[in-house]
C-alpha cells in the first residue's frame, strides 16, 4: 500500500489554473523527486499536502485513508511535515524553541527549557554547525544556519512524510552531505520523502523516482536511473542542458568602471583587490562564510568597511558611502535574500521594478502612474515575467519571476555596475536560462557585472574572469579559461591565496 497517493488534484486561483490533474504515489522508504519550473505548481501542491490550501478536485489518501487536512496543524498531527524553501522561523525565539514549536515540553503548564534544549541537541547532532546552539536566537544566525533549524524542526516532529522544498538552497557543502545522510537514515526507517530541487545532480544523488510538473500537470515520471538529465530538462523546459548558457562571444573589455584596492570589512573580509571593466562579467566563487557576500555588501554600503580604496568610473568614492550614494553612482545590488531584503513583497511589480529609479516616471517629483505602468509592461515583456499586470503584488509571483523583477530593478535603474549575489538561487532551470540570457545581454551592452555564485557551472558558463574568496581573502583575478573546477575548490579551501 502506498504511503501517499494523489489522484487528479486540481486547483484554480481565479482564471489561473495552478494544478490541472496531478497524480502520483509515494511509497514507504522512498525519496520521490518533484521537479519542474517555478510556476509549474510544485509549491501549490505542497501547500495542499500540508493543509494550507484546499484542492478544488481530486483525492488524496494517506496509508489508504482519505486525507484532506483542514490546516497545517492537522497535517502535522497526521505525520506530514514541510521544510519550506522560504524560511518560516520565528527570529525572536531560540533555536530550541523553533525546533520544538507546537511540541514544547512542559509541566503544569510551564515550559521546561532545559528539557527542550536537550531534545533540540539530539536533533542538531546530525549537523556539526558551529553557529547552532539551542539557546541562541534564530534571528542572530546566518541564513545557512537558519535553514538547518528549519530542517531539524521537521525531523523533530517524527513525521511519516517529509516534504522538502529546496532544502539545500542556503546550505554549505558539509551541511548538504549531512542532510543527505539524514535523508538516507529517514528512508531506512520507512519514512517517505518528497524532494523538490532545481539541481539535477542533487536529485540524482538522493532520489529514487521522479515526477515532472509542467503548467500544473504531471507530464513524466519513473525511476531516475532510467532517465537522463537531458530528458528531464526536455520534459521541464523543452531545451537540453548544453543550451542553458548563451553563446559566448569574444569581446574586448572596455574601460575600468570599478577599481577596488585592499578592501577590509571586518570581521570577515580581510583583503580584496580587483578591477572590473565595462562589458565584463567577473565571477566570485568560494565557500559559504568565506566573505563573498560581505564583500559585495560592503561595496554597496550595506556592511561596514574599515579601510581600502573604491574608485567608480575613475573617481574616488568614500568607502563608507551608503546605498543611496552608490545608486547615484550607478551601482546596483541584487541580494541573495530575495524574500528578506531583495523585494518589497506586499508592493506591486511596478513599484518593485521602479523603486530605485522613480525619477524616470516622476519627472516633476510626482509619480506618474501611467508612465510607471508603461515602463513596467516593457520590462515584463523583455524579461519574460509571468505577471497579470503591473499592479499585481510581487508576493503572488513564483520565485523565478520574483527574481526577474529584482534583476529588472537594476536594469530599470540603468546601473553601470551590477553586484549580483546568487542571482539564480531557488530558481528553476527555465528561469535560470532566461536570467543567464539577461546577464549576458546586459554585459554586451557595456555594463560591468560582479557575480557571486555557489554553482560552478554557471560561473564557467557565463563569466569572463574569475576570483575566489578563501577565509576572507580574495585570490588574484584570472581569465575563466585559466581555471578548472578542481582549481577553484583547491583555492577556496586554501587560506594562502
N, C-alpha and C positions, 0 to 999 in steps of 0.2 A: 504494500500500500504506500502511495506517495505521501511524503510528509506535507506537501502543499501542492494543490492543483488549482490552476486558474483556467477558466473556460469562457471565452467570448467577452472579456472585460471591455466595456466601453465607457468613455467619459467625455462630456462636451462642456465647454465653457462658452455659453452664448453661441455665436456662429463658428467658434473654433473647436475642431474635433481633436482632442488631445490623445485619446485612445480609441482605437477602432477595431475591437475584436481580438485582444491579446490573449493568447493561450500558451501555457507551458506548465511543466511539472518540476518539482524539486524533490529529490529522493533523500532519505536519511544518509548522513555522512557524505554528502555531495557538495561540491563548490560549483555553483551554476553562474556563469558569467553572463551578465546582461549588458550588451554593448549597442551603441548607436550614437548618432549625433546629438548634440544639445537640441532640445525641442522635439526629439523623437518620441518622448512620452515616458522616459525612464523615471524621472522624479515624480511625475503624476502617479505612476504605478506604485512606487514606493510609498507615497502618501496614502494611497488606498489600502495597501497592505498593513499599515500601522494605524489606520482609522482616522487619519487627519482629513481624508476626503472619502466620500461615498460614491461607489460606481453607479452609473445610470442603468447599465445592463450587465449581465454576466453572473457567473457563480464562482465562489472560492470555497475550497474545502481544506481543512487543516486536520491531518490524520484521519480523513474520511468524514469528519464532522463539518457541518455547514459553518462557514467562517465569514462574518461580516461585522468587524469591530466598529462600535459606535464612537470610539475615542482612542487616542494613543494609550491611555491608561488601561483600557480593556485589552488592547493588543498586547501590552506588556504582561498583563495578568495571564494571558493565554500563551505566553512564551515567545513573542515576536519582538525583536529589538532592532532599532535602526541606528546606524552610525552615520551622521549627517556629513556631507561634504562641507556645507556652510555650518560652522561650529554653532551648537546650541547650548552653550555653557552659561553658567551664572558667574560672571567675573568677580563679584564681591564675595563669593563663597570659596572655601578652601578646596584643595584637590580632593580630600576625603569626602567632603560634603557634596561635591559634584558627582563623584563616582557612586555614592550611595543615595542620591536624591530620590526621594519617594520610598526608600527602603532603609531609612535611618534606624540604627539600633537605639532602643530607648527602654527605660524602666520607670514605671509610674508616671509616664508622660514626659520624662526628662531625657534629653539627648545624651547618649553615652559616648562622649568624644573619644576617649581612649580606645574603646572597642571599635569605633568607626575607623580610626586611624590604623588599627591593626588589620581590619578587613581590607582597607584600601591598600596597605602594604602587600598583602597577599596577592592582589591583582597586579599591582605595579611591578611585582617581581619579574614579570615577563619582559619588562623593558628596563634596561640599565641606563636610564636617563638621569643625568646629574641634577637637572633642574627640578625633578619631581619629588617633592616632599609632601606627605599627606597634610601638613599644617599650613602649606603655602597658598596664598590667594591665587586663584586661577588667572585673574586679570594681570598678575605680575609675570606670567610665564610667556615665553616666545610662542609663536603660532605652532611650531612643530611640537612643543611640549603639550600645548592645549589639545592638539589632535590626538596625542597619546591618551590624554584624560578622557576624551570622547570615546575612544575605543575601549578603554578599561571600564567605563560605565556600562557599556553594552555587555561586556564579559561578566561583570558583577551581577547582572540581572538573571544569570543562569537560564538564558533563553534557549529554546529549542531551534529557533530560526533566527539567524543574524543577517541583517541586510546591511551591506557596506557600500556606501556611495562615495567613490573616490577617496578611500581611507588613507592613501599614501600621498595625497597631493601636497602635504606640508612636511612629510617625514624625511629625516636623514637616511642615508643608505643603511646604517646599522639598525635603525628602528624599522625599516622596511623588512629586513631579514628577520627581526624579532616578530614582527606582525605575521609574516608568512609561517614562521614556526608555530605561532599561536593558532593560526588558521588550520594548520595540519593537525594540531592537537585536538582542536574542536571537532574537526572532521572525523578523527579516530574515535571520538566519543559519541558519534552518531548525530551530531548537530548538523543541520543543513545551512548552507550559506549562499546568499545571492550577492554577487560581487560585481560592482559597476566600476569600470575603469576605462580611460581613453588610451592607456598604454597597453598595446597588444602584447608586448613582451612580458608584462606583468600578468595579464590574463592567461597567457600560455604557461607561465611558471606555476600558477596556483590553481587554476580552474580545471574541471573535468569536462564539462559540457558548456554549450553557449546557446543563447538566443539573441538574434539581432532584431532590434526595433528600428523601423523607418516610418516616419509620418504616422506614428501611433499604431502601426501594425507589426506583428511578428512575421518577418519575411524570411528568416532562415534559422535553423537550429541543428544541433548534432554534437557529436564528440569533437573536441578540439584537435585531437591527434589526427583526425581525418580531413582537416580543413587548413588550408594555407592562409598566411596573413593577407596575401593578395586577394584571396576570395572573400575574406572577412571585410576588407576595405571596400571591395566592389559591392558587397551587399549593403554597406552603410552609405557610401557616397558616390559610387559609380566611377571611382578612379583608383589606380593602383598606388602602392606606397611610393614607388620611384617617381611619381608625378606630384608628390606633395609640395616640393620646393620649386620655386620659379627658376627658370633657366638663368644661370649666372653669366652676366655679360662683363667682359673686361672693360673697365673704365678708369681713366686717370683720376686720382683723387684731387679735390680742389684745395682751397686754402685751409689752413688750420683755423677751426672755429672754436675749439675748446682745448686749452692747454692747462694741464694740472701738474703742479710740481710739489713733491714732498708733502702731500696732504696727510694730516694726522687728525683722526677723530676718535678720541679715547671713549671707552676703553678697548674698542675692537680694532679700528683701523690704525695701524702703526706706521705705514708708509705706502703711499700710492702716487705714482707719476705716470702720465701718459698724454698723448696728443690725439685729437680726433679731428678729421678733416671733412669737409663737405663731400657728400656723396659716398661716405664710408660707413660701413656697419662694423663696429668693434664689439666683439663678444667678450663677456666677462664670466668665466667659469670658476668653479670652486665648490667646496663642500659647504653645506649649510652651517652657519656660525662662523664662517671664515672672514666675514666682513664685507661681502659683496653688496648686500642691501644697505648696510650702514654707509658704504662709500657713496652710492648714488643718492641716498637721503641727505648725507652731508653736503653734497654738491648742490642739491636743490634747496638747502636751508631748513630741512626737517629734522636734522640731527646736529648736535653741537660739533664744531670743528675747532681744534686748538691752534693749528698752525698750517702753513702751506701757502701756495700761490695758485689762484684760479684766474685765468685770462679767457674772456669770451669775445670772440671776433677781434682779437688783438688788443683788447682793452683790459687793464687790471680791474678786478672787482674785489669787493670786500668778501673775505672768506666766510664771514658770518651774516651775509645777506639773507634776508627772509625770502620765503617762496614768492611773495608779491614782487619783490625786486627781480627774482630770476625770471618770472613771467614777462616782466617788462624788457628783460634782456633776451627774450625769445628763447627761453629754455622751458621745455615741457617735461612732466614727470608722470609715469604710469606706475601706480603702486601694485605690489604683489598681493595686497589685501583688498580685493575688489569690493567686498561687502563692507568691511570696516571703515575704509577711508578712500577707496577709489571712486565710489559713486555716492550720490545722494539718492538713496533708493526710493524714498517716497515722492521725489520730484519727477517731472516728466522727462521723456527722452530729449525734448527740445532744450529744457533748462540744463540738463547734464551735458549736452553737446556744446552748448554755447557759454557755459558759466565762466570760463577763463578768457572768453573773447566777446563779451557783451557789446563792446564798442561797435562791432560790425553791424549789429542790429539795434543800436541805440545811438544814432548819430548826434542827437542833441541832449543826451543824458537820459532820455526816456525810452524805455524798451518798446520797440515797435513789434508787436506780436505777429503780425502777418509776415514781416520780414524774417523774424526768427523762425517761424514755421516753414517758410520757403527755403531758408538755408538748411534747416534740419531735414526736410524732404530730400534735398540734394544729397546730403550725407547718407541718409537711409538707403538711397538708391546706389550711390557709389560704393558703399561698404557692404551692401547686401544684408542690412539689418532687417530682421523679421519683426516688424512692428506695424500695428494697425494705422497709427497716425502719430504726429509729433507730440501730442498731448498725453500719450499713454504713459503711465507710471513705469519707470525703468525697472522697478522690482518685479513686474509681471513678465519680463523677458527671460528667456533662457540664459544660462551662464555664458554661452558663446556670444550671444547677441549683446549681453551686458558688456562683455569685454570689447566688442566692436564699438560700442558707444564710448567707453572710456578712452579707447585709442582715437576715435573720431574727434574727441575734445581737443587733443593735442594738434590734430590736423587743422581743425577749425581755428584754433589759437594761432596757427601759422608759425609754430615753433621752428627755429633753425636747428636746435639741438634737442633730440628726444631721448630721455632717460627711461628705458623700458625695463622694469623689474618683473621678470617671469611673465612675459606678455601672453603666453598661451596656457598658463596654469588653469587646470579644471576646465579645459576647452576641448570639445570633440574634434575628431580628425578633420571633418569637413570645414569647420570654422577655423581650425589651425591653418589649413591650406589657404583660406581666404586672408587670414591675418598675415601669413608669410608673403602673400602677393602684395598686400598693402605696404608692408615694411620695405620690401624690395623696390616697389614703385616710388615710395617716399624718398629712399636713398637716391634713386635715379633722378629725382627732381632737385638734387643738390642738398638735401637735408643730411645732417650728421646724426648717427644713431649709436647710442651705447646700450647694449642689450645684455641683461643678466639672465642666465638660464641654467637650470639644473639638468636640462635634457640635451645631451651632447649632439644627437643627430641634427637638431635644429641649429645649433651653433655652427656645425660643419656645413650644413646645407645653406645657410644664409650669410655668414659673416665673411668679411674680407680680412680682418685681423682678429687676433685673439690674445687675451691675457688671463692669467689665473691668479685668484686670491688664495693665499695659504696662511692661516693664522694671522690675518690682519695685514699681510704684506702682498703687494701686487707684483707679479712677475713682469719682466720686460714684454712689451707688445711685439708679436711676431706675425707674419702672414699666415693665414689659415693653412696654406699648403705645407708649412713647416711643422705643423702639429699632427699628432695622432691621438686617438682616444686614450691609448696607454700613456702617452706622454703627458696629456692633460691630468690624468689621475695621479701619475707619479709626482707632478708638480704640486697638485692640490694637497697631497699628504706630506710633502717635504717642507719643513719650516724654513729652509735656507734657500728660498727662491731668489 
